[in-house]
Amino acid sequence: MVEKTKQLVTRVDLYGNYLASMVLVVALCEFPLLAWRLELARLVLPLGWATMLVLGIQHMWQMKRQHQLTAELQLGRIVAGISIAALCGTWMYHVVADIGTVRSDRLVDIGQLVLVVNGVAALGVYTAGAVLIWLFSALSSDAP
């Protein structure tokens, strides 16, 4: 078993602030567009989530390399990571699909929606990132 301080999945302190910052930056970019036209959520929100996923995985990979961490996961963590990422993705898809029924004029409601949805996206990025980095490492037979 690998020491906990050398596991990427447990060293959230190295990339957790980065993910939280991404939530705020993406929310600040999405908010004006959604305040202007809420219907744009079907395009804007998935684009923000894709950006978070790409940049989040890139940063996690850099931290793995820089701090010589291992991406090894036990079967339980792999299943849990895939399940959490799938649940986050399903919930976010339903939010986007139902966004037309929200019809909110209040900027506070739109701001809360953007922050909560992007926060859930960050959880999905964390779990998907850990599983994907494990998969990339396993396929490339990369050393820690």
C-alpha positions as CSV (number, residue, x, y, z in Angstrom):
1,M,0.0,0.0,0.0
2,V,1.2,3.5,-0.9
3,E,1.8,6.1,1.8
4,K,-1.1,8.5,2.0
5,T,1.1,11.6,1.6
6,K,2.3,10.2,-1.8
7,Q,-1.2,9.6,-3.2
8,L,-2.6,12.2,-5.6
9,V,-6.2,11.5,-4.5
10,T,-5.4,12.4,-0.9
11,R,-3.3,15.5,-1.6
12,V,-6.2,17.8,-2.3
13,D,-4.3,20.6,-0.6
14,L,-2.1,20.8,-3.7
15,Y,-5.0,21.5,-6.1
16,G,-8.1,22.2,-4.1
17,N,-7.6,25.9,-4.0
18,Y,-7.1,25.8,-7.8
19,L,-10.4,24.0,-8.3
20,A,-12.2,26.5,-6.0
21,S,-10.7,29.4,-7.9
22,M,-11.8,27.9,-11.1
23,V,-15.4,27.7,-9.8
24,L,-15.3,31.4,-9.0
25,V,-13.7,32.4,-12.3
26,V,-16.1,30.3,-14.4
27,A,-19.1,31.6,-12.4
28,L,-18.0,35.2,-12.9
29,C,-17.7,34.6,-16.7
30,E,-21.0,32.8,-16.9
31,F,-23.1,35.1,-14.7
32,P,-23.3,38.1,-17.0
33,L,-24.4,36.0,-19.9
34,L,-27.0,34.1,-17.9
35,A,-28.3,37.4,-16.3
36,W,-28.7,38.7,-19.9
37,R,-30.3,35.5,-21.3
38,L,-31.0,32.5,-19.1
39,E,-31.5,30.4,-22.3
40,L,-27.8,30.6,-23.0
41,A,-27.3,28.2,-20.1
42,R,-27.5,25.2,-22.5
43,L,-24.3,26.5,-24.2
44,V,-22.5,28.5,-21.5
45,L,-22.7,26.0,-18.6
46,P,-21.3,22.9,-20.4
47,L,-18.6,25.1,-22.0
48,G,-17.5,26.2,-18.5
49,W,-17.6,22.7,-17.2
50,A,-15.5,21.4,-20.1
51,T,-13.0,24.2,-19.4
52,M,-12.9,23.3,-15.7
53,L,-12.3,19.6,-16.6
54,V,-9.5,20.3,-18.9
55,L,-7.7,22.8,-16.7
56,G,-8.4,20.8,-13.6
57,I,-6.9,17.6,-14.9
58,Q,-3.9,19.5,-16.3
59,H,-3.2,21.1,-12.9
60,M,-3.7,17.8,-11.1
61,W,-1.3,16.1,-13.5
62,Q,1.3,18.9,-13.0
63,M,1.0,18.4,-9.2
64,K,1.4,14.7,-9.6
65,R,4.6,15.2,-11.6
66,Q,6.0,18.1,-9.5
67,H,5.5,16.4,-6.1
68,Q,6.2,12.8,-7.4
69,L,2.8,11.5,-6.3
70,T,1.3,8.2,-7.3
71,A,-2.0,7.9,-9.0
72,E,-2.7,4.4,-7.8
73,L,-6.3,3.8,-6.7
74,Q,-7.9,0.8,-5.1
75,L,-11.0,-0.7,-6.7
76,G,-13.3,0.9,-4.2
77,R,-12.0,4.4,-5.0
78,I,-12.2,3.8,-8.7
79,V,-15.8,2.7,-8.4
80,A,-16.6,5.6,-6.1
81,G,-14.9,8.1,-8.3
82,I,-16.8,7.0,-11.4
83,S,-20.1,6.9,-9.5
84,I,-19.6,10.4,-8.1
85,A,-18.5,11.9,-11.4
86,A,-21.6,10.2,-13.1
87,L,-24.0,11.5,-10.4
88,C,-22.6,15.0,-10.7
89,G,-22.8,14.9,-14.5
90,T,-26.3,13.6,-14.4
91,W,-27.5,16.2,-12.0
92,M,-25.8,19.0,-14.0
93,Y,-27.4,17.7,-17.2
94,H,-30.8,17.9,-15.6
95,V,-30.1,21.4,-14.4
96,V,-29.2,22.5,-17.9
97,A,-32.2,20.6,-19.4
98,D,-34.6,22.3,-17.0
99,I,-33.1,25.7,-17.1
100,G,-35.8,27.0,-19.3
101,T,-38.4,26.4,-16.6
102,V,-36.5,28.5,-14.0
103,R,-37.6,31.9,-15.5
104,S,-36.0,33.9,-12.7
105,D,-35.6,37.6,-13.0
106,R,-33.7,37.9,-9.7
107,L,-29.9,38.1,-10.2
108,V,-29.4,36.6,-6.7
109,D,-31.2,33.4,-7.9
110,I,-29.1,33.2,-11.0
111,G,-25.9,33.8,-9.1
112,Q,-26.7,31.1,-6.6
113,L,-27.6,28.7,-9.4
114,V,-24.3,29.4,-11.2
115,L,-22.2,29.0,-8.0
116,V,-23.9,25.8,-6.8
117,V,-23.8,24.1,-10.3
118,N,-20.2,25.0,-10.8
119,G,-19.4,23.8,-7.3
120,V,-20.9,20.4,-8.1
121,A,-18.9,20.5,-11.4
122,A,-15.7,21.0,-9.4
123,L,-16.5,17.9,-7.4
124,G,-17.0,16.0,-10.6
125,V,-13.7,17.4,-12.0
126,Y,-11.9,16.2,-8.8
127,T,-13.3,12.7,-9.0
128,A,-13.1,12.4,-12.8
129,G,-9.6,13.8,-12.7
130,A,-8.3,11.3,-10.1
131,V,-9.8,8.4,-12.1
132,L,-8.5,9.7,-15.5
133,I,-5.0,10.4,-14.2
134,W,-5.0,6.9,-12.7
135,L,-6.1,5.5,-16.1
136,F,-3.5,7.6,-18.0
137,S,-0.7,6.5,-15.6
138,A,-1.8,2.8,-15.9
139,L,-1.9,2.9,-19.7
140,S,1.5,4.7,-20.0
141,S,3.0,2.6,-17.3
142,D,4.3,5.9,-15.9
143,A,6.4,5.8,-12.7
144,P,5.0,7.8,-9.7
